[in-house]
Amino acid sequence: MSSKKTLREEALRFRNSIDPFSEDGDLLVTEFFECLNPQPGQVVALYWPHGREYNTGLLIEALLKAGITCALPVIQKDSKELRFACWDESIPLVPGLFEIMQPEISDKTIWVDPDIVVVPMLAFDRQGHRLGYGGGYYDVTLAALRARKSVQAVAIGYSKQAVLFNLPSEDHDQKMDWIITPNKVQRHT
């Protein structure tokens, strides 16, 4: 466990040093659409960037423009399993747990099980493993979703977040189906 903790600290430090404008976000959007071919009727769950996470704004904008339903995660107080609420520009964002922006919850909130889940990361390897923040939220959520339906897990980030060694992986760690950066696509399904 201390190995992962040290890797997380170093990966976070390194990721925070990456210039967010150093890579072409339009290329990532193009690669996402070419690889996953999202269709109207499907739901794509994304994340609203926190800190220096890869900015999903261009991808969200392109998906909404293409008529794809987008959803954002909502952290539950007593569960590691994330819930996903439909989101578009008409729904206000508010800070949730850990100050992560999420849709404002109301009686009009539409809860969904996504078909594609876009996952943030600190680092990734050539085997389809990602290094997250250590809370286990996405691992628990992906395991639960995959038990209910077919789901594509896609980690997106900067190409500089690649590591040349295999990241430590435990039984509960969910492997990504795709890792997409503006400069590289890896498929692991």
GUSE-17566 format. One record per residue (C-alpha): chain; x, z, y; residue number from 1. Coordinates in pm, 1 decimal. Example, Ala and Ser with C-alpha at 12.3 -4.5 7.8 and 13.67 -1.06 7.14 Angstrom:
% GUSE-17566
 cadena       xx       zz       yy num
      A   1230.0    780.0   -450.0   1
      A   1367.0    714.0   -106.0   2
% end
This chain:
% GUSE-17566
 cadena       xx       zz       yy num
      A      0.0      0.0      0.0   1
      A    282.9     80.7    244.1   2
      A    416.6   -270.7    183.6   3
      A     88.4   -419.4    307.4   4
      A     82.1   -177.1    599.7   5
      A    430.6   -283.4    708.6   6
      A    341.4   -651.1    663.6   7
      A     26.2   -600.8    873.8   8
      A    220.4   -434.7   1154.1   9
      A    478.6   -713.2   1159.9  10
      A    219.5   -990.7   1127.3  11
      A     11.5   -841.1   1410.3  12
      A    317.8   -808.8   1631.2  13
      A    415.9  -1168.6   1558.2  14
      A     62.4  -1306.3   1598.2  15
      A     29.0  -1133.4   1933.8  16
      A    342.9  -1316.2   2051.0  17
      A    198.4  -1662.6   1974.1  18
      A     93.8  -1862.6   2278.8  19
      A   -278.6  -1929.0   2215.4  20
      A   -243.6  -2268.4   2386.2  21
      A     55.8  -2377.4   2176.5  22
      A   -161.8  -2560.7   1920.6  23
      A   -434.8  -2819.7   1967.3  24
      A   -770.8  -2656.6   1895.3  25
      A   -942.9  -2996.3   1883.3  26
      A   -733.8  -3082.5   1575.4  27
      A   -858.3  -2771.3   1396.3  28
      A  -1218.3  -2866.7   1474.7  29
      A  -1161.4  -3218.9   1340.8  30
      A   -996.6  -3085.0   1023.2  31
      A  -1278.3  -2834.6    969.5  32
      A  -1545.3  -3105.0    989.7  33
      A  -1347.2  -3348.4    771.3  34
      A  -1270.8  -3090.6    500.5  35
      A  -1594.6  -2891.6    485.7  36
      A  -1843.1  -3152.1    607.4  37
      A  -2097.7  -2895.1    732.6  38
      A  -2454.5  -3024.1    737.8  39
      A  -2767.9  -2924.5    928.1  40
      A  -2946.8  -2669.1    712.3  41
      A  -2621.2  -2494.3    626.7  42
      A  -2512.3  -2172.5    794.5  43
      A  -2154.5  -2123.6    910.9  44
      A  -2048.8  -1765.1    980.6  45
      A  -1768.8  -1735.4   1232.1  46
      A  -1610.8  -1450.1   1422.1  47
      A  -1587.0  -1391.0   1794.8  48
      A  -1212.8  -1355.0   1864.2  49
      A  -1083.9  -1005.1   1926.3  50
      A   -751.3   -964.3   2101.4  51
      A   -518.1  -1251.8   2015.8  52
      A   -711.3  -1376.9   1711.0  53
      A   -741.8  -1751.9   1686.5  54
      A  -1014.9  -1854.4   1930.2  55
      A  -1316.5  -1994.9   1745.1  56
      A  -1490.3  -2107.5   2065.4  57
      A  -1426.1  -2482.1   2026.3  58
      A  -1538.4  -2473.0   1663.5  59
      A  -1857.6  -2281.1   1744.5  60
      A  -1935.1  -2525.8   2025.4  61
      A  -1882.6  -2828.3   1797.7  62
      A  -2092.9  -2679.9   1516.8  63
      A  -2382.7  -2596.9   1748.9  64
      A  -2363.6  -2945.1   1903.1  65
      A  -2383.1  -3093.9   1550.9  66
      A  -2699.8  -2894.3   1478.3  67
      A  -2530.5  -2648.5   1241.6  68
      A  -2664.1  -2292.4   1238.6  69
      A  -2395.0  -2045.0   1341.5  70
      A  -2387.0  -1672.9   1267.9  71
      A  -2161.6  -1387.0   1371.5  72
      A  -2080.2  -1072.0   1173.1  73
      A  -2232.6   -735.9   1245.1  74
      A  -2047.7   -433.4   1109.3  75
      A  -2279.2   -180.3    944.7  76
      A  -2207.9    188.8   1006.6  77
      A  -2227.0    299.9    642.9  78
      A  -2114.6    -11.5    456.5  79
      A  -1812.5   -237.9    425.6  80
      A  -2042.9   -536.3    370.8  81
      A  -2089.4   -734.2    689.9  82
      A  -2431.0   -872.6    781.7  83
      A  -2458.1  -1204.0    962.3  84
      A  -2692.1  -1265.0   1255.1  85
      A  -2771.9  -1615.7   1377.0  86
      A  -2614.2  -1682.1   1714.5  87
      A  -2617.2  -1942.0   1990.2  88
      A  -2551.6  -1926.2   2364.6  89
      A  -2900.5  -1788.5   2433.5  90
      A  -2825.5  -1462.4   2250.0  91
      A  -2619.8  -1205.9   2443.8  92
      A  -2302.7  -1066.6   2289.3  93
      A  -2241.7   -691.9   2298.3  94
      A  -1950.8   -477.9   2175.7  95
      A  -2004.4   -343.2   1823.5  96
      A  -1788.2   -115.5   1611.2  97
      A  -1416.8   -147.3   1691.4  98
      A  -1526.4   -317.3   2019.8  99
      A  -1578.0   -645.6   1831.3 100
      A  -1831.6   -866.2   2006.2 101
      A  -2149.4   -927.4   1808.4 102
      A  -2498.3  -1063.6   1878.4 103
      A  -2732.9   -823.1   2049.7 104
      A  -2967.8   -698.6   1778.1 105
      A  -3341.6   -714.8   1844.6 106
      A  -3665.1   -764.1   1654.5 107
      A  -3597.8  -1139.1   1694.4 108
      A  -3261.0  -1125.3   1514.8 109
      A  -3243.6  -1367.1   1223.4 110
      A  -3027.0  -1238.1    937.0 111
      A  -2869.0  -1497.6    707.2 112
      A  -2641.8  -1540.1    405.9 113
      A  -2392.3  -1806.5    518.5 114
      A  -2276.6  -2107.1    317.2 115
      A  -1936.5  -2115.2    486.8 116
      A  -1756.8  -1802.6    609.3 117
      A  -1477.3  -1840.9    864.5 118
      A  -1240.9  -1545.5    831.1 119
      A   -978.5  -1416.2   1076.4 120
      A   -628.1  -1341.4    953.6 121
      A   -291.4  -1200.1   1044.8 122
      A    -92.5  -1418.4    801.8 123
      A   -140.8  -1653.9    506.7 124
      A     60.5  -1783.9    212.3 125
      A     68.6  -2101.8      3.1 126
      A   -147.0  -1943.9   -269.4 127
      A   -459.2  -1908.4    -55.5 128
      A   -416.5  -1540.4     22.0 129
      A   -463.9  -1405.8    369.8 130
      A   -347.3  -1083.0    519.0 131
      A   -629.9   -914.6    707.7 132
      A   -646.4   -592.6    903.0 133
      A   -684.9   -369.8    597.1 134
      A  -1043.5   -255.8    640.4 135
      A  -1165.6   -463.5    346.4 136
      A  -1478.0   -584.3    526.8 137
      A  -1432.1   -953.1    448.4 138
      A  -1321.4   -888.2     89.2 139
      A  -1631.8   -676.9     19.3 140
      A  -1856.7   -922.7    203.0 141
      A  -1720.2  -1231.6     28.4 142
      A  -1746.1  -1064.1   -313.1 143
      A  -2111.0   -973.5   -243.7 144
      A  -2197.1  -1320.5   -109.4 145
      A  -2022.4  -1494.9   -399.3 146
      A  -2227.2  -1283.4   -642.0 147
      A  -2545.7  -1420.4   -478.8 148
      A  -2457.7  -1782.8   -404.2 149
      A  -2187.7  -2044.4   -367.6 150
      A  -1986.5  -1971.4    -53.8 151
      A  -1678.6  -2139.0     94.6 152
      A  -1429.8  -1894.3    251.2 153
      A  -1215.3  -2049.1    523.3 154
      A   -934.0  -1866.2    700.2 155
      A   -841.8  -2023.3   1031.7 156
      A   -549.6  -1942.3   1254.1 157
      A   -224.8  -2061.5   1401.8 158
      A     12.5  -2259.1   1180.7 159
      A    286.4  -2012.9   1282.3 160
      A    100.7  -1742.8   1084.9 161
      A    219.6  -1899.3    757.1 162
      A    465.8  -1696.1    551.0 163
      A    712.5  -1843.6    302.8 164
      A    659.6  -1571.1     42.0 165
      A    356.6  -1472.8   -162.1 166
      A    152.6  -1204.9      9.4 167
      A     71.4   -897.9   -200.2 168
      A   -269.8   -938.6   -359.9 169
      A   -487.8   -681.6   -533.4 170
      A   -784.7   -738.8   -764.6 171
      A  -1038.0   -683.2   -485.7 172
      A   -868.2   -929.2   -246.3 173
      A  -1076.2  -1245.1   -206.2 174
      A   -884.1  -1570.8   -216.1 175
      A   -962.7  -1829.0     48.5 176
      A  -1104.1  -2167.2    -53.5 177
      A   -945.9  -2323.9    253.4 178
      A   -685.6  -2229.8    510.7 179
      A   -703.4  -2446.4    820.5 180
      A   -472.3  -2450.2   1121.1 181
      A   -436.2  -2719.5   1386.7 182
      A   -130.5  -2850.1   1198.8 183
      A   -208.5  -2792.0    832.0 184
      A   -486.9  -2775.8    574.8 185
      A   -460.0  -2597.9    241.4 186
      A   -729.8  -2626.0    -22.1 187
      A   -742.7  -2363.0   -295.6 188
      A  -1060.0  -2445.4   -491.3 189
% end
